[in-house]
Structure formats: structure tokens, C-alpha cells
Amino acid sequence: MSAPARSWAKKAAVPVGAGLALTYAYGTARYRRNARRGYELDDPPQPGTAAFARLVEGATGAPWRSGNRVTILRNGDRTFGSMLDAIAAAKSTIDLSSYIIWPGEVTDRFTEAMCERAEAGVEVNVVVDAYGSAKWAGHATVTALEEAGASVVFFRPPAWYALDKLNNRMHRRLLIVDGTIGFAGGVGIADVWAGDAQDPEHWRETHVQVEGPAVRDILGGFMENWAEAAHAVIDAKHFPELEAFDDGVGLQVVRSSPRSGGTSTSQLFYATIAGARERLWVTTAYFAPDQAFVDLLCGAPARGVDVRILVNGRNVDKEVVREAGQRQYGRLLEAGVRIFEYQQTMLHAKTMVADGWANIGSSNLEHRSLGLDDELMVAFSDRGLVEEVVQHFHDDLEVSEEYDIDRWRRRSLSKRAKEAAGDLFRQSF
């Protein structure tokens, strides 16, 4: 760095730091004010019913799309294989957005596949979050993609004139090929997602592959972030006519972004929890719900709902989030909510089952997903798909430990102090 640049950086550090501190303080104050505020919802419809689908459509803008073929993808090996096969077969367009692309073997494989298609004349567009994928910026694979003809942009890089958006990230993980096949869920492009969750170096994940009319809604999630980051709008060749499959199923693709009145994610999850009659089984990488959601979850067992929350155990990558969530365990356990901690590896899957309805996506049950980030979820009520998610939940419970009230009450003073300290930063996660 040159001397003038170093001088400018030193001068800018104080006002930028002050701006960040003020922005964070404002966000914290707003979070504290809103954390206890839920939604009024009289006589909520049961998840899995037509009335619930209409409510979701009205609240989130997610239309019901019939005639889709859906494949649930468990863990990285199967997910990456399906995604790379789709890329290799691309004839017209490849649109990829991800919160995380990190250098490594997996990213090398994706780079090679996309470069080959770009050099063959396929339009390749990649948008990644500037914070989540910071370690990928300036990497040789970015240069290789651009030299092959692909377009690569970073979503919301730090800038003094955009401090108000600095804490609002793009958490989606989407791939759409030729506008006809779409992928969504929790998988990022990095080596930690490789494998089959067999050990702590290979994470547990759930993703979904979609063909049919709902692909256009997944592509819409990509388009939102691409338009802002690239200052461009994708053209009509990305949006072919999509025929419904006779043997297909109905889907709703819920896109969520921060806005006044709460995100679509928060409204979707609130309606789901409030409407559940029989079971509510949640898998989430990070569990630190706002007070309003804790109150709502505590009320579900009283009406006969079997509530189970599957969260991370000792292999979590963000212990501070885990500790903030554990501070809430007492009320939940006393209310009859059952909590399980996954032991095999880092649990990164994000699914929800409520009665005859299920959801797979990028959203956790914590403030960042509920109030700060761009997310995307794929929801369905097809019995076969729902039961597949249920079976995955049962399989995960086999390698989990139930966390009971006695264990919670025996927490050490130092553990409680850490939980309280983490709670001070709750608006960040």
C-alpha cells in the first residue's frame, strides 16, 4: 500500500469505525424493541392444508405451483454430484448464487465445470455474498471464471455509503441451469460440505432439486441479488416456458428479504408454529429465537403438539450462537418442548415439519435469518416428500443426545455468564 493510501486509510478508520458502532447500536436497540413482538393470528390454518397454502401465498407472495418434480438431496456428495451433472449438461444459462464459496477442491471442481460451459458459449453468472465469501475474493478460480467468459460479482462489499445494509447479507444458496432445473437449500460451495456427514470434517446438510414451474421462483431469488450486485437484469433466455409434469407435486418457493414489518421467513415460521396441531419438528444449524418465537414454541405443547428441536452439539462452528440458544432452553423444556443436540458432525441442515407440511431452505431459527438476511425456502405438502424429511429427522436423532431440564439447571456459573454475554450480541445472529 502506498503512503497516500495508508494515510487515507488511517483517516477513514475513525469515521468508518464510528459509523459501524452507531449502526450496530441502532440495530441492537431495534432488535431489543422488536424481540417480544410477534404477530396476531386468530384461528391459524393447519400446515399442509389448502387454507395454509393460501395464507402463505398472501403473507409472503409465494404462489402455489403444481406439477413439479422434486428430489431431496442429503449431504454434499449427492448434492454436488447432482449440481455438477446439471452444469455439465447446460445448453444456455447457468445462474449460481451462494453465501459461501471458499477455495478448495470442491470450488475447483465447480470452477472447471463452469469454465468449460462458458467457453462453449453458455452464459454463466455467479453472485456471492461479499462477507460470507470474503476468502474467495481475488482467488485464482475467480480469475479463471472471468477469463472463460463468466460474470462474477460480490453482493454488498463493505462501503462507507452503505453502512445501513452492511449487516443484511445474502444467505441464499441457489443454482439454476437453463431456467429448467433449480437447486436450493443449505449447501455452500466448500470442502466442508463434501462427503456424507461421516465425521466432523464433513457437515450434515439438506438440499433440494426442482424441475417444473417452481424453478422460475427459485430463479427469481437469484435475480433479486444479481440485479443489485451486477446492476443488470437477466434476459428472456433464462426464462423458458416451463410445463407442469403430470406426476408432479405442488410447491411454494418463499423468498425473504428484510423489510418493514418483518421478513417473509418470520411470517412463514410464525404461521407454521401457530397452526401446528400434531407435530412440529425443526432442524436448524443455529437456534437462538427471538422472545416472541420462544413464547410461541412454549405454547405449542399445551395444545397437544409434539415439538422437537434438533440443533448442534459440540461440533458447532459458532459456539456463541449455541450458547445464546441454550439460555432459552429452560423455558422451552419446562413447557414440554424436546431438544436434541446432534453429535456426529456440524449440523447445517435447515428443515421444518409441521403436521403434513415440510420446508427445506437456507433459513435458521434465529434473528439473522428471521430479520436480517435474504433467504429462500422450498415448501411442500406431498406425503411422500414430507415423510422423507421425517425419516431424515429420525435418522439424525439416532446420533443425537436429548438435552433435559436437569442438565440445563446444572449449568456452571461460567457457562451461564457466557450465555448472558452472548445474549448482548443477539441482533447479529
Steps between C-alpha positions, in 0.01 A plus 500: 500500500634842405562775756199711383278191518621418852434858605148489355432167669606638840281806458204292387534243779355723773185619318437157349546335839271752661244447228512124549462539877200729459343268244546203730365690802193601302447143382532371855248752632255414223546129563436541875186697426359246255616172656181457704267603221345217304196500274132484580357195325149390589401142415815414300451236230669161536824456301449270204147623424387711205408777743857506633641520145273797430615670819866447404434640154328808640761563771814432300397537135600137428256351244396136507666328203366159397673235290858502630748215535697518822806314625617542858879494515665390824858617560772625270599204285151454362429873477824593326469206260151610393602865467812421296301267272252781434783747428668256260172466307433876478416624151408865555538645851651429842400729789668436835463695823653399832570648839816288507756412237833414664822394327555124492445184299122541476533856368764380254253241365223757461739748340621245246142398413378858459806608304449216254139606443583870478765429236237299311276809483276447802423819695637452854409742778628470858407723795643433847467680829798730558517411870428127488734449205766757596777239486410428134547862388806532276550123485637337185170322437320837476751609238460169314123543483525855373761408238270220380223755446299461820375798698587504872372765742512543878183597686528805727874540553581733792454866408466813711192610305317171568554451873125467551506178292828358627328259741246383240660212311401267215471162674346314203665203323345460154589345166277525194601337172333588167210639703362145527671340800557671833680421823446660840574427865792536736801372303786740436782447252779385732683186607320479837185398314670215313447142611201349680517652851720209602727698736548851643679616184194431281179684587143374512281682246168494312444645154224462241491464121194628313375469143176659382316833538646577845850533351402848385444604863845367597647694208319808632704468820819505295375791292434720804859482620654502152317819403634686804856368486554498122274795412356278228180309428515153351317465169224281365718200413529432875120465516387224264145370496469246783247221460345332802571129542194276519661311789630816667427649842405843627763738641530847645835677473520765773749779434578715798680835541509751788223754483267703717272272700729197504626254239303237313704243692374628834140507380526151349653346814260682731195377308643147487565476874168661587305271266664167589254254656692173529877534447759769452848363431769756430858443385713814516872568500460805723223524757467834677137608448360839597289516814177502298596170337597348834156593634335348194702177524421471872129518426498217246536197737204629704275443199633148448774567244808274506775766480858385436794726423817347355804726537877480505703336772871530567595520129330834441714756319354799690492419870378849593174439309457161663546653845250776428248234400572287806405792720145451367490124563358524853165653407467276197575178686266590785225562245543152351721576198755224438849612397764276341865583429660337195829327583648360178622817326401858434126502432429758230161378372195727527169315481160522667217246515159611623221242477471419125729779380877537472754764411864488380708811458776731616327648805589421861278567800689806623487874454746524211283278278173634638582869478826585323592279205366407156378140520312251283290198604324226301179377667274207411223276634546191282479203736796312354732801517388594851562147624846503343586809706350326804720195442809720477399658830471157664837398358660812644346435842686167504829691529371773732467547875185630666560805719286478815400756762727355768806552280392856431458577869846360579678748270806658662518868586763553230271334243211727600727803480601407144136459402416842645796660323396346169148631549637855485583443132175328405412745223799368303375139488 
